[in-house]
């Protein structure tokens, strides 16, 4: 039996957030501009700014629970990449893909071709959208991935099945 009170504490495992590292971000841009035969280039100063940006994303929303932190971190990543113009080419596409990869690695998804998402990334790249605007769209469009949803559905089913007698007995 678990006692709860001022002297007792329940330990809750904090879910691990998977953050993008600098080599992965650079590879995202390289792959994107290769599709359109554009140059994959960035300056040393831009590289340092990108590394700083990734650290900012990693430290953002650490006081929030996983469910709240993921859309906030993804929004910051997308906004800063789209508006920063750190690469010679493909900044908005890099922002879009990096954001979606971040979400996917953390059990969420957004449709890459959603017109609202494409529009807000484009606007952010032209200083026509704020971080809050990006967050509103990503937060609204983000859903648990099929695997994550299946895991939740499985957990619900398992708890109900393993406790069916008890749940039936306490029913009113």
C-alpha positions, 0 to 999 in steps of 0.5 A: 500500500502506498501512503500519500501525505506530506511526508510520502512522495511517489516517484514518477519516471520522467520520460526521456526527450530525444533531442536533435544533435548538430550533426543530425541537423546538418545532415537534414539540410544536406539531404534537403538541398541535395534534392534540389541541387542547391548548395549545402553551406553554412558559415562557422558563425552560423554553425555556432549559432545552430549549436546554440539553438539546439542547446536552447531547444534542449533546455526549453520547457524542462519544468513541464511534463513530457506532453507539454514540452514536446510541442513547445520544443518542436515549435522553438526548433522550427521557428528558430531554424526558419527565421534564422537563415543559417544555411545558404539554402533550404532553411524553411524546408530544414525547419519543417523536416527537423521539427517533424523528425523531432516530433517523430523521435518523441512519439508524435507526428504531424502531416508534412503537407498540412497547408497550415503547417507549411504556411506558418513555417513560410511566414516564420521564415519571412518574419511574418509569424511569431514563435507563439504562432508556430506553437499554436499551429504545431500544438493543434496539429500534433498527434500521438503516432500510431505506435504511441497510440497503440501503446496507450490503447494496449496499456488501457486494455491490459489494466482493465483485463487484469482488474476486470473482477475488481472493477465489476465488483466495485461497479454500482 
